[in-house]
Amino acid sequence: MVEQDDNLMKEIVALCKRRGLIYPGSEIYGGLANTWDYGPYGVLLKNNVKQVWWKEMVMKRSDIVGLDSGILMNPKVWEASGHVTSFTDPMVDCTKCKKRFKGDDITSKVCPECGGGLTDARQFNLMFQTHIGPVTDEKSTAYLRPETAQGIFVNFKNVLDSTRVKLPFGIAQIGKAFRNEITPGNFTFRTLEFEQFELEYFVYPETADKFFTDWADERLRWYVDLGLDSAKVHLKAHDKKDLAHYARAVTDVEYKFPFGWSELEGIANRGDYDLTQHAESSGENLDYTDDEGKKVKPYVIEPSGGVDRATLAFLIDAYSKEQVGTIENKKSANQQMSSDGGDTLNERVVLKLDPRLAPIKVAILPLVKKEPVMGRAKEIYENLKGKWFVEYDESGTVGKRYRRQDEIGTPYCITVDFEGLESEPQTVTIRDRDTMEQKRIRIEEIEERISSQLR
């Protein structure tokens, strides 16, 4: 079973590079471990994940506003939050093979790789240090943020003063974070640089438990709605002894990756820890005053997820290999394909992504490289490209072009042929990625048909 899972990850990593989804970072210079670059299709997929999150969490809600805080912040922020002293992992080294491990993952004094002895655990701060200004000294020290949450907390008063938000309300943000991980790996699951989508939802203390449960259920629903197999995603509560210093309760959304059950997103009841810490450290009043003049230190419910982890989970869950035969559209007796133009008997790799996440929504394929077929296909492409990300492809047989589109998850392929242009009204065939069914529709119906399917 483990071997099959390892093979699956290798196949997905290979597909991502081959089809321009994700590349190794700095590859022409030998790479940089645990850094990855999103290619032409990967950046579209990742942006779609973020856009769907933003639409659900901010656009559709009247109780949540957005924010984009800076990566660099006053170092006092990280002192007040506890990151300077407490954002650490225990680290051990093997005295024989020299490999390094997180102390929390080791259950004995023996190296799990070679059987050698291990050093005593020592604490390792996960924040990346940098320096601001021309002189490198303690006074110029700054940090690349290890999370986006603190940017929200230090802007809590600004949001109260500049908007009309009332409890309960949330502040949402998507942004880069950086962690000097001891043991990064598993493709894009744990990297040095990553993106978070994070919400800080401020509530009256007496309602915190209910909102904590509600948000955990809501976040689980979001992943399933976007296509994750409900049998491979669940909620897992943290034991109280394992909670971070600021948390009153934490529940993770976990997904069954090929390397095991791992966290996609954490939902935390942070209590009033953060606002209290920043109020005391900065001297600013970070209370909320209600309509009756009562001052409240709100509790915070925090759903915090990894954009890269979510993108990886959607990729893995959508990945499928199938044996396929010739597909005949019985509803369209007039449709005829050349012998190399349809779906012939072989194995196909397909990403069955939710259409909202698919990098390319529609591919326009002229059946032959002749006029007027090519000209009409380009006209359709030009008409659609301002509405969705679409692609025009005339290279190779149409069957091979179908396979290329399957591998990047394109939901629909539109094929233009002589027969359709000679009919009245003019028609094209539209092919469904998942069923491979091909239907003939009128050209003027294309936009309405695609719109109804893309939600």
N, C-alpha and C positions, 0 to 999 in steps of 0.2 A: 504493500500500500504506500509506504514512504517513497519507494522508487518511482511509482506511478505519479505521485505528487511532485517529486523532483523533476520528472520528465515534463509534466504539465507546465511548471514554471519556466523551464528551458524553452519550451515551445512558444510560450507567450512572450518571453524576452526576445526570442528570435523574430517572431511576427512583428513586434513593436519596432524593431530596428529595420526590418525588411520593408515595412509599409509606412515608415515615416511617422510613427506614433511617439516613440521614445528612443533617444540615442544615449550611449554612454557619454558622460561629460568629458570634455577636453581629449577626445579619443585620439586625435592625430599626434598628441604629445604623450601617448601612453596612458591617458586617462587620469582621473583623480577619484580615488575610491569613494563610493557612496555619493556620487553626484551624477545627476542625469539631466539631459536636455530634452524638452518636448518638441518634437518635429512638427511639420506642417499640419498633419492630421491630429497629432497629440495635443497641440495647443488648442485646437478647436474643441476636442473632447473635454479637456480640462476646463476651458472657458464655459462650456455648456453646463458642466457640473456646478460651477460657481453661479452661473446665471439662474439655473433652476432653484438653487438654494436661496439666492437673493430674492427671487420672485416670490417664493413660498414664505420666507421669513420676514421680508420687509415690504415688498410691493403690495401683497395681498392683505397686509395687516395694518390696522390703524393705531396699534399700540406699540409699534416698534419703529425706531428711526435708525438711520445708518451713520457710520463714522469711518474715517480713514486716518488713523493716527500714525505718527512717525515711527520708523524703525529705531532711530536713535533717540534716547530720552535722557533727561537729567539722571545721573547715577544715583541720586537720592531716592528716585522711584524704586529702584531695585533693592536698596537698603531697607526701605519701608515695607516692601512687599515680602521680604524675607529671602529673596533669591540670592543675595550676596553670601549669606551664611547657610542657607538651608537647601538651595537648589543643587543637590549633590547626589551622586551615586557611589556606593562602595565599589572599589576596583581591586582586582587581584591579578597577579602575573604568574605565569608558569616559569619556574626556574630552569626548565629543560628546553621546551620548544619556544619559549618567550611569547606565547600568545597571551592575550589579555581578555579578561572576562569581567562581567558585572558580578559583584559579590552576591547579589540577591539570587542569581541563577545557579550558584554553586552550593551543593549540599555536603561536600566533603573537602578535605585538604588535598585531594588528588585531582590533577588536570584531567578533564573529560576527553581531551584530544590524544595525549600521549602517556598519561599515567604519572607524569612528573609531579614534583612538589609545587605547592602554591605559596606565594607570599601572603603575609597578613593583609587584611583589607585596609585600604586607605581611602579617604573621601576625595572625590574628584568633582569639581564644580563644572557644570555643563554649559555655562555661559561663555560665549566668545567675547574676548576683550578686544578693544581697539583703542585708539587714541585720537583726540581732537586737537588740532593746532600743530604748530611747528616743533614743539618740544615734547619728547616722550618721557613723561614722569608720572607720578601718582596723581597729580592734579589734573592731568589731561586724560585720565582713564575714562572710558565709556564702554558700553556693552551693546552688542547686537541683540535685540530683544529675543528672549527665548519663548515668548508667548505674546499674543495680541491683547490679552485681557487688561493688562495694566494701563494701556492707552485709553481704554474705555473708562476705567475707574478715575483716572486723573482728570478726565473731561466730564465727569458726572455733573459737577456744578455748572459748567459751561452749557451743557445740554438743558439743564433745568432753567437757566437764566435766558436762554435764547429760543426755547420752544414752549409749547403748551402741554407737554407730557404730564400725565398724572398716574400715580400708582394704581394698578401695576403697569409697568411699561418696560420696554427693552431697548438696548442699544446694540446694534449688530455691526460686525466688521469682518472683512476678508483681507488677509494680508500675510506677508512673509514672516517667518520666524526662523531662528537659528539655534541649534543645539550641538555642542561638541560631544556627540554620543560616544560612549565607550565601545559599544558593539553594534554599529549600524549594519544594515544588510537587508536581505530579502527583497531585492529589486528596489522599488520606490517606497516600500513600507516604512523603513526607518532611514532617514537621510540627514545630512548635516544642515541642509537648507530645505525648507518645506513651506507649504501654505496652510493656514488654518481658516475655517469659517467658525466664527465664535459669536455667541449671543450672551450678553449679561442682562438677565431679566430681573428687574427690581420689584420686590413685593413687600406687603406688610408681613412682619415676622410670623403672625399667627396663621397666615395662609401659605407659608413656605412649603410645608409638607405636601399639600395638595398640588401646588404648582410643580413641585419636583416630580411627582408621579405623572402628572399630565404631560410634562415636557419629555420625560423618558418614553412614554407611549407614542407621543407625536413624532419623535425623532426615529424610532423604530419603524413607524408607518412610512416615513419618507423614503427610507431605503428600499422597502418592499415595493412601494408604489413605483419606484424607478427601475424595478426589474430584478432586484436581488431575490434569490430563492428563499422563501420564508423558512425553509428547513435549515438554511445555512446562516441565518442571522437571528440573534436573540439578545435579550437583556440579561446582564449579570451584575448583581449587586456586590459591592466591595464589603469585606468584613471590616468592622469598626477598627480593628487593630491595624489594618493596612491603609487607613485613610491618611491623606496628606494633612499637614498641620492646620490648614485653613478650612478643611472640609468637615461638615456635619454628616453628610451622606453622599455617596457616589454610586451611580449605576452606569455601566458601560454598555454601549451597543457593540456587540462582538460579531465578527464574521468568520466563517470557517474557511480560512485561506488554505492553499495546498500545504503550508507549513504549520497548520494548526489554528485553533481558535485564537483570534487576536483582536485588539481594540480598534474599532473604527472611530468611535466618538465616546466621550465621557460626559455624563450629565451630573453636575455637582451642585449640592446645596452648600454654598460658601458662607452662609450666615452673614453677619455684618463685618467679618474680619477685614476685608479689603478697605471699605470706606472708613472704618475705625482707624486702621493703620495709617492711611494717607491723611486723615484729618489730624491725627496726633503728630505726625511727622512734619506736615506742611503748615500747620496752624490754621488751616482753612476750615470753615464750618461746612461739613458735607451731609448735614441732616436734610431731610425732606419735610416741608411744611405743608400740611393738608389744608383743605378749604376752611376748616374750623380753627386753624391756627395751631394745631397740634404738631409738634416736631417728632419725626420718626427717623431712626437709622434703619433704612431698608435692608432686608435680607436679599441675597442674590442667588438666583438659580442660573447655572451656567451650562448650556449645551455647547461643547467645544469639540469640533471634529477636524480631521485632517483631509484637506482637499486631495492630496496625492494618494492617501490611503483609500479614500472613497473612489477615486478614479481607477485605482488598481483593482479594487473589489468589483466594480462594474465591468472592467475588462475581463477579469477571470470568470465571472459569472456568465458573461455573454459568449465566452469562447466555446465553440462547438466544432467537432469534426463529423462529417456525415458522408455516407455512401449514397450517391444520387444517380438516378437514371434519367432518361429522356423525359422531359416534361411536356405534355401536350395539353393545350387549352381546349377542352371539349366544348366550351361555351362559345368559342370563336373559331368556327370551322374554316373561315376564310384565311386565318393566319397561317402562313407558311414560312418556315425558317430554313436556311441552308443547312447542309449536314454538319457543318462546323459552327453553326450560329447559335445553337440552343444549349441546354444543360445536358451534357452527355455523361454516360456512366463513368464515374470516377469519385474520388474523395474530394470533398470541398471543405475548406476552413471558413467559418463564418462567425462574425461577431454579431450576436443577436441583441444589440443594444436597443434600449428604449429610444424611439425616434427623436425624443427631446434631447438625447445625449449624443446621437450620431454626429460625427464630424461633418460629413457630407449628407445632405438630405435627399438629393436627387442627382443621378448621373444621366446625361444625355448622350445617347450612342447612335450614330448613323450606322445602319447595317452594312453599307458599302461606302467606299471613298469615291463616290461619284455624285455629280449634280443631277437633279435638284435635291437629292437626299441630304448631302452635307450642308447645303445652304439653309434648308428648312430646319435641320437640327441646330445649327448655330443661332438661328432666329429664336427658337424655343429657349436655348441656353441664355441668350441675352435678355429675354423677357423674364426669366426666373431668377437670375443671379442677384438682382437687387432685393429680392424678397427672402431668399435663403442662401446658404452656402451650397452651391451646385457645381457640378464638374462636367466638362465636355471631354469625351474620350473617343478617339477614332483609331487607336493603335491596336493592331492584332485582331483576331476573330472576336466576334461579339461574345462568344462563350468565355474566352479568356478575360474579356473585359468584365463580364459578370463576376468572375472569380475574384478579380482585383477589388471590385466594389464590395463583394461579400466580406473580404478580409478586413476592410476598414469599417464595416457595419452600415453601409449605405442602404436605407430602407427601400428605396425605389429606383429602378432603372427604366428610362423611357427610350425605346428603340424606334427610330424613324426608318421606314423602308419604302420602296417604290409602290408596293400595293396600297399602302395607306395614303400616299400622296395622290394616287390615281383615283381614289374613291371620292364620293361626294356625300357628306362632307369629308374632309381629310381626317385621317385617323393615325394614331401611333399605338404601339403596345406598351403597357406598363407592367413591369415585373415586380412582384413582392419578394423581398429578400428571404423571408422565413419560409414561405410555402413554395417559392419559385413559380407560382402560378402567374401566367401571363394573360392579360386581358387587353382587348382592343377598345380604345376610347377615342372620342373626338378630340382634336387638338384644343379646341376652346374649353374643354372640360378639365384640362390638366391642372390648372391652378386651383380650382375648387376641390378637385379630388385630393391633391396633396395637402391643402389647408385642412381638410376635414380629418386627415390621418395624423397630422403633426401636432394637434392640440395647441 
